[in-house]
Structure formats: C-alpha cells, structure tokens
Amino acid sequence: MAATTHTVTNQVPPLVGYDVFTADRALSEAVERHIEPGVLPEAREELSTLGESAGSEQAQTWGAQANEHPPVLRTHDRYGNRIDEVEFHPSWHRLLGHAVAAGLTDAWGRPAGHVRRAAGFLVWTQAEAGHGCPLSMTHAAVPALRTDPVLAAEWEPLLTSYVYEEGLRTPTRKAGVLFGMGMTEKQGGTDVRSNTTRAEPVSGEGEYLLTGHKWFCSAPMSDGFLVLAQAPGGLTCFLVPRVLPDGSRNVFAIQRLKDKLGNKSNASSEVEFDGTWARRVGEEGRGVRTIIEMVAATRLDCVVGSAALMRQAVAQAIHHSTYRSAFGGLLIDKPLMRNVLADLALESEAATVLAMRLASAYDTDTEEERAFLRIAVPAAKYWVTKRCTPVVGEALECLGGNGYVEESGMPRLLREAPLNSIWEGSGNVQALDVLRALQREPQALDAFLREVGKARGADHRLDAAIKDLLTELADLEGIEARARRLVERMALVLQGSLLVRWAPPEVSDAFCASRLGGDWGTAFGTLPHSLDLASVVARARPVAE
C-alpha cells in the first residue's frame, strides 16, 4: 500500500509533559489564598513537583496500565491454604507509592495540611482516579482512631507515613499502612443501623470477635479496616487488622471482587467475618458517631475527586480544540465551541474553588468553621459530584469520535464520573443530611449564611439568589420532597459567593448570569453570547511546557 495513504494531518498532540498544578490557575490561586505565607513556598514547590509527575507520560502510562490490568482475587495458595489476597499490576503500586510519598495520606499534623493534601489529591487524581480510594480512607481514618488515644498512638504514625509498603505483614514491621472501610451490608445498604454483623466481647480489654458479612468493603488489600457491627451495647465501630500481632492472618474471607462500571484499577469486595478479631474504637453503641468524622473526610474527597475529574476532562477538551481544525479554522476560535468550553470551564473552576474552601476550613478548625462544614460538606458533595458526569460527557463530545475511543482516555473518565456521587452516601442521603443539620444545628446555618453573605452587594444576581434562598429556608412545607432543590440552590449560592470574591470578573460574571441569574439553557454551551467567553477559556487552558 502506498505510504501516501497513511499521511497523518490535523491530529492533536497528546496532553503530556506539563505541570498539572501550575497550569491550573483556579487551583494554584486557591493554594496561594488559603496557605499562610510562611508555608506557601514549600507547599507550592511540592505541588509543582507532583504536578509535573501527574502530567508526565510515565504517570499517564501507569494509569492506563492499572486500568487495563484490574486486580485479581487469590482466595487460596497452591496448597489450598486460605490467603484472601488481591494482586495488582505493578503500575498500581507505583501510583500508590508516589501518592504516599507526596503526603496524600498526611493532612492532620502538618501546617496547612488539609489544603496541601486536597490540592495534591486533585492534581494526582488526574493521573488515575481509582487508587484514590485507599488514599482517602487511610487519610480519613485518623480522626476516628483519635477517639481512642491508645489506638491513635499505635496506628496514626503508620497511616500518615510517607512510605508505601505493599503486602500483608504485622503492622509494626511496616513503615506505613493503608486502611479500608466496611459499613454497608446486603440487607441495609446505606441504612447502616440495620447491620446484622455481630460483635462478641472476649477477655481482652476492648477486644471482640466479629461474625457477619460486608456487601461493600473497599480496598480489601489494606492493612486494617474500620467496620461497624452490633455489640451488646448497640452499633459500634471496630478496627479489624488483616494481620494479627502474632503474625498470623485474621479471618477475612474475601468472597469476590465487584465487577464495576468504572474504577477498574481499584478493588471493591464482599467479605465474610467468622470469629474475626477486632478492637473497639470508641464506646459501644456510638459507632456512627465515632466513624462520622471519617465519613465527612471521605465525602470531602468525593468533592475533590470530582473536581479533579472535571478539570482533567475540561483540560483535554480545551487542549483538543486548541489544535484541531474544522470548517476553516481552529475549533477553539469557533464561537459555539468557545461557548461550550467556557461553560465547562465555569463548572470546573466553581468545583475547585469550593473544594479548596472546604479544605481550608479543616485547617482553620474553629467552632465557626466546623459549623460551616456540617452543612457545606454534604451540600458540596451532593452538587459537585452530580455535575461531574454531565461535564465529562460534554467534554468527551468536544473530541468527537476521537473522544469515544479508549485510547483518548476520555471513556475512562466518563466511567469514573458517577462514582463519587454514590460513594459515601448518594444524592438523597446528602440532601437529607443537610436537612438534619438545618433542623438540629442552627449554628450551622448561621455559619453558612455568614459565608455566602461575605459577597453581598458585589453582584445583583447573587444578592437575589441569596434572598430567594432565605425564602425557601423559611418555608418548611414539603421540605423533604424538595430537599434536592434546596441543597442545589445552597451549593450554587455558595459557589457564586466564592467566585465573586476570588475569581476574575469574567468568570464570576458568567457564573452568576447563568447559574444564578437564569440566563442559561438546559445544556452546556448556552451561556449569554455577550460575555467574555474567550477569557474564560484562556484561563482554563492547560499550557504544556
């Protein structure tokens, strides 16, 4: 065949060899804003180093390989001994090792730790999202374990370590460990109070034996797990190690790995406990209260993770449009494509700014900020994770048929996009959690309103939206049935307030006109044509060095 038939033109170079952090202006500005000057240079340098790694061809190859070769369950060894191990492709271990070394399980004990970790999580997730699950749960286990000072002293240094060691061994013989979580069961799902797993106390102080099952147990290759079970005093939180202090294996029978829509690189499993040794965490009967801080932290990671997926999808769409020609010019210069890209960029920046604001509240850790988080985390988790799938789907379409092909990486992003909306409580759970906070904790609503009120008077559409929200909050009739509508408005008003205060005028103007002012269609690419859309797109462009 003549070589001339294979001449390749008008194809887009891969988005590779760039600093994912520095190229993301919304994220880098948030880091500048939320980290005190004395810590900022160090944080900026570590995030830029991580960003260069995330944008490298090597990291992108690791991500593709980890998903092309999903984990495999080995229930028995060659001799018939029960081992219940999960094998991963080497690229999975490389991704985890790089993440742990970058401090993505260490937020609770260093200056500006939560902002630094959230920014790093947002950056590194863009290389591969699946391995974020054990990172998130390892990070989030710390506040739950702190309810027991003895357990915290034993486990926290290992959880926050910068060393990743694969394989199951006695924890004291490892330089760092990972944690998973097991709460949901077949008959109850999100309704964890209906759990049937039993916990029988034994002679040792705080020691129990567990019997039962977990329908979803995340990251089953981890060194330890926080689980819920019914003790004599009610639903209680327990720590289940995979390897016991004497070096023997705990009873932890992995029945199967879940065959999921996406998140292929990560193992999710069903496990059975049968006389499984566990340590109580917190008091009997207070399991939900003990584990709730872990849930809150992982919910924040759902927000950060969705912001990462959106950012990567939008970056790919803008990059493609910058180089691809059609109908006599570059796609990015076509008014209609520019409208679509600007609309997507607005959604991405709003998600990033909100995620980083929540992370900063963890670092500040005042009574006011804790009250703010009580409402803001479930509201953000509801809305940002809901927006992820349509954003990624529209960004994929910007690449046309090329985006529908696996080699582009966009299908993997699209399969991953719905997960964070489901994990740690789906949309209805988040909306109802906001209602509970409104009804039981008036200080939480006060903190939320003070936050959005900081931008009052700066944009008439935001002012009108705040007024309408107050009207809705005052009306309790049918409140549960319209909880989603209310929480959506709360999240949008909060995003609008943050963008009006911190984003460039062209971004906040476009957001308020469309999301708050109603000058918007029902699909992306329907922004008012009179806005400065070119500047919005230029701001979101990932510039490859």
N, C-alpha and C positions, 0 to 999 in steps of 0.2 A: 504494500500500500504506500502511496506517495506520502512523503513526510509533510508536504504542504497541507494535507487534510487534518493534520494534528496541530496546526498553529494555534496557540492559546492567546487570546487577547481579552481585554475588558474583564479580567478576573481580579478579585480583591485579594491583596496580600493578607496573610494571617495577622491577627492582632496579637503580637508576641514581642517580647523584648522591651517591655515598658514597665514603669513603676506604677502599679495599680493604686497605691496610696496617693502619691503626689499628683497623678493625673486626675484624681477625683477631687475636684475643688470643693464640693459640698462637704466631703468628709474631712479633708485636710483643714478647712476653715473651722469645722466643728472642734477638731482637736486643739487648734490654736485658741479657741474660745473657752473651752472647758478645762484646760490644764494650766495650772499656775506657771508663771514664767520660770521659776527655778527648776522645774521638772521638764518643761517643754522641750528643750534641745535634745535631751536624752530620748524622750518619747518620739520626737519627730524622726530621729536617726534610726531607732529600732523599727518604726513603722515603715519608713522608706526602704530599709533593708528587706523587710518582709514583703513589701510591695514589689520590689524588684524580683524576688523569688517567685511570687504569685504570678507575675507577668512573664515569667521565663518559659521557654519551650520545654524545659525539663519538667517543671511543675504541671504544665498542661498535659504532658505525656503521662505523668503519674496519674493524674485524674482520669484520663481516658482508660488507662490500663486497669485501674482499680474498679472501674465500672464494667469493663469488658470481661473481667475475670472475677465474678462475685464470690463471696465467701462460701465455703463448703463445710458442712457439718460432719464431724467424725465422732460418732457415738461410742465406738469401741476400737481398741487397738487390734493388732493382728492376732493376739492370743485370746481375744474375747473379753478382755477387761473393759469395763465401762470407763471412758475418759471424758466424754462430752466436751470436746474441743472444737473450735471453729478455726479453719485455716483461711488465711487471707493472702492475696497476691502481695509480693514484696513492695509494690508501689503503695499499697495501703499503709504499710508500716513506715515507709519513707515520709508519706504525708503526715502521719501522726507524729513521728519523731520530730519533723520540722516544726509542727504546730506547738508541741510541748516545749521544745527548745526556745520558741518565741514567746513563751509565757502565757499561752492561751488557756491554761488552767490555773493561773495565778492572778487573782484580782483583789483578794481580800486583805492582803498585808503589805502592799507597796503604795507609794504616793500616786494618786490619780489612777489607781489600779483598774477600776471598772471602765473608765473612758479608754485607757490604753488597751485593755483587753477587748472591749467591744469594737474598737477601731481595727485591731488586729484580726478579730474574728470576721469582721465584714470584709476585710482585704483577703484573707486566706481562704474563706469560703468560696471566693470566686474561682479559685483553682479547682476545688472539688468540694461538694457540699456534704456528702454522706458521712465523712469521718468527723464532721462537726458534732454528731450525736454524742459519742463518748467524751469529747472535749467539754461539751456543755454540761453533761451530767456530773463529770468529775469536778468541774468548777462549782456547780450548784450544790454539791453535797456538803460543802464546808459549813454553811450556816445551820444546816440540820444537825450535823455532828457536834456543833458548838453547844447544843443543849446538854451535852454530856462532856464535861471537861476532860475526863479520862480518855474517852474515845477521840476527842479532838486532838489531844496531845499525841496520841498514838498514830492517827491517820492523817491529820492535816499537813504535816511536812511532806508526806508522800504524795498527797493529792495536788499540792502546789509546786511540786518538784519541776525542774526544767530538764529532767532526764526521762526518756521513754524507754522502757524495757518490755519487750514482748514476751509472752509465755507465762504460764502459771507456776508460781513458786510461793513459798512463805513470804508474806509481805515484808517482814523485817529483813529479808535477804535481797530486797529490791530497792533501787534508788528512787523509784517513782511508780505510782499505781494509777489505774483508771477505775472509775466507778460507773455502774449502771443503775437501773431503777426498775422495779416491778410492782405495779399497783393494780392494773386492770385485770379482771377475771372474766371468764366466759359469760357468766350469768348477769354481770353487772355493768361491764364496760366502765364508763366514766363514773357511775354511781359506786364509788369505792366503799361506801359504808355497807354495801351488801356483800362484801367479800366473805368467802367461806373458808379461806385458809386459816388453820388453827395454829395457835402458839401455846405450847405447854411448858410451864416453867420447870427447870431442873435445879439441881442442888447449887450450882454456882450462882453468884450474885449477878443478876441481870441476864442470865443465860436461859435460853428456851430451845425447844425443838419444834420445827415447823412442819406441817403436813398440809398439802394442798397444791394448787396449780396457779400459774400466771399465764393469762392468754397473750399478753404482750410483755415481754421482758427485753428491754433494749440493751444492745451491746453485750451479748452473753459471754464474750471473751474476757470481760473485765475482771479485775481482782476482787471487787466487792460490790455489793448491791444494797440499796435501801429499798425495803419492801414493807408492805402493810399486811398485817394478819390480826385475827381475832384472838386476843389474850383473855384471860379470865376477867380482866377489868375493862374489856372493850377493845375497839380497833386501835392498834398500836404500831409504831414504827420500829423496824428491826434492821440491823446490819448483818448481812449474810456474806461471809467471806467465801471465796472459791476454794482456798487452801487454808486448812486449819493450822493453829500454832505449832502442832507437832509435825507438820509437813504432809499430812495425809489430805486427800481430797474430800471436801464437803459433799454431801448428797445434793446434786444439782443436775437433774436429768433433763437435758435439752431434747425435747420431743421432735421438733422440726424448726427450720428457719422459714420465715414468712416469705412468700413469693409476692413482692410488692410492685406497685405501678412504677415507682421510681426508687431513688435512694438505694440503688442496687449494690453499691460498694459496701454498704453498712449491713450488719446482721441484726435482724429483729427475730425474736424467737418465742416459742412456748416452752415453759419449763415446769417440772414437777418437783415438789418438795416431799420428802418422805423421811421424817426424822432428821431434818436438816438443822444443823446447829446455827444459832443466831444470837446476837447480842441486842438487848433492848436499847433503843435510842429514845430518850425522853420518858415520860410517865405512861403507864398503862392507861388506855382509853383516850389518849390525846395524840393519836397517830397522825391525824390530818393536820392538827395544829403544829406538830413537830416538823412535818415534811413540807408544810406550806411555803416556807421560805425557799426551799429547793425548787418547788413548782414555780414560784414567782421569778426566780432567776432563770429557769429554763424558758419561761414564757418570754422574758426579755430577749433571750437568744433566738426565739422564734421571730421576733420583730427584726433583730439584727440580721439573722439569716435570710429573711425575705428581702430586706433592703439590699443585701449582697447579691441575691439572685436578680433582682430588678436592675441593679447597677450594671452587672455583667451583661444582661440582655440588652439594655439600652446602649451600653458601650459598643457592643457588637453591631447593633443596628446603625448607629451613627458612623462607626468605622466603615461598615459596608457602603453606606450611602455617600461617604466622602470619596470613595474610589470608583464606584460603579457608575457607568454612563448609560443613559437610556433616553430616547426621544430627543437627541441632540444636545445633551448636557449631563452634568453630574446630578445624581439623584438628590443630593443634599441641597442643591440650588433650586429644585422644583418647589414651588410654593406649597403644594399639597403635601408632599413628603416632609417638608420642613415643619408643617403644622403637626403631622403625626409624631415626628421626632421630638418636637418641643413639648407636646402633650405627655409623651412618655417620660421625658426628662423631668418634668414637673413632678410626676408621681414618684420618681426615683429620689429626687432631692428631698421632697417632703418626708419620705420614709426615712432617709438617712438622718436628717436633722432631728426628727422625733426620736429615733433610736438612740442617738448620741445624747440628747437631752435627758432621757431616762437613765442612761448610764451615769451621767454626771450627778443625778440625784442620789444614786447609790454611794458615790464618793463623798458627797456632802453630808449625808446621813444625819440630818437634823429631824426633829419631830415634824416640821413642816414638810420636808421632802418625803419622809416616809408616808405621810398622809396623802401627798400628791401621787406617789407611786401606787397607792392602794386602788385608785381609780384609773390612773393613766396607763398602767401596765396592761390590764385586761382590755381597756378601750383600744390601745395601740395594737395589741395582739389581735384583737378582732379585725380591725380595719386594715392594717398594713398587710397582714397575711392574706386577707381576702383580695387585696388589689394585686397581689403578686402574679397570680395565674393569668388574668387578662393582660397585664403588662408584658409578660414574657411571650404570650401568644401573639400579641400585636408586633412585638419586636421581631419575632420569628418571621412573620409575614413580610417585614421590611426586606428580608433577604430573599423573598420569593421562594422558588423551588429549591434554591441552594440551602435555605434555612430548614427545609423539611428533611434534608439528608443528614444522616447521623454524623458524618464527618465534620459538619459545621459546629457541632456541639450544642446547637440550639434545642434539638429534641430532648437531650438530657436535662437541660434547664427546665423545659416545659414539664417533663415528668416529675421533676423535683418540686415544682412550684406549689402544688396543692398541699404538700406535707405539713408545712408549718401552721396551716390553718386548722389541721386536725390534731396534731401532736399537742399534748398538754391542755386538752380541752378544746373542742370545736367551737364554732361561732356562737351557738346558743349558750354554751357554758360561760364564755367570756361575757356575753351581754348580761346574763343573769348575775354574774359576779359583780359587774358594775352596779346593777340594781341593789344588790345586797349592801354594797359599800354606801350607796346613796341613802339607804334606809337606816343603816346601823351606825354609820360613822359620819356624822355631819361635818366633822373637821376635814374629811377627805374631799368633800365637795367644795368647801371653803378654799382649800389649798388649790384645787383645780381652777376655780374661778379667779383666784388671785393670779395664777399663772397666765391664763388667757387674757386677763384684764391688763396685763403689762403692755399690751399693744393697742389698747383702746385709744381712739382718736386718730390713729395713724392711717386707717383705711375705712371708708364708709361702709363697704360691703362686709368687712369683718365686724364692725360695730353692729350692723343689722343682724348678722348671723348670731352674735352673742345675745342680742335682745331676744331673737326668736328661740334660742336655746333656753334661756331663762323662762320663757313662757311654757315651753314643753316640760321643763323640770318642775314647774309649779302644778302641772296637771297630772294627777295620779290615776285618772280613769283609764283603764285598759293598759296600764303601764307595762305589764309583762308582754302582751301581744305586740306592743310597739317598741320593745326594748332594742331591737336591732336598729331601728330608725333613729332612736335617741342616741345610742352609742356611736353610730356613724356620724351623726352631727357633732357629737362631742369631740371625736377624733379629728374631724375636718377643721373645726374651730381651733383646736389646739395646734394643728399643723399650720393653719393660717396665721395664728398669732406668732409662732416661732419664725415663719418665713418673713412676715412683715418686719420683725425685729432684726433679723440676721441675714436674710438673703438679699441679693441685688434687687433693685426696684423692678426690673423686667421679669424676674421670677415671681416675686410676691404679687405683682400686678396681675400676671397671667393666672396665678393660682386663685386669687381672690375673685377675679372676674368669672372664672369657670366653676370652681368648686363651691364657692360661697355666694357669688352673685347670680348664678344660674345661667350665665351666657355660655352655654356648653351644650353639645349634643349628647347622644347616648353611646357613642363610640369614640375612640381616640382619633385625633385629627380634626376635631370640631371646635377648636379654640377660635375666638374672635380674630379675624384676619388683620385687624388694626394693631394688634400687639406686636412688640419687638421680639418676634419668634426666632429670628436669626441669632440674636444674642443668647437666648435661652439654649439653643442647640450648640452654639460655640462653647458655652460654659461647660456643657456636659460631654464634650468631645474628649475621648481618651487619646492623648497625643503620644504616639510611640517615638521614643528617642532612638 
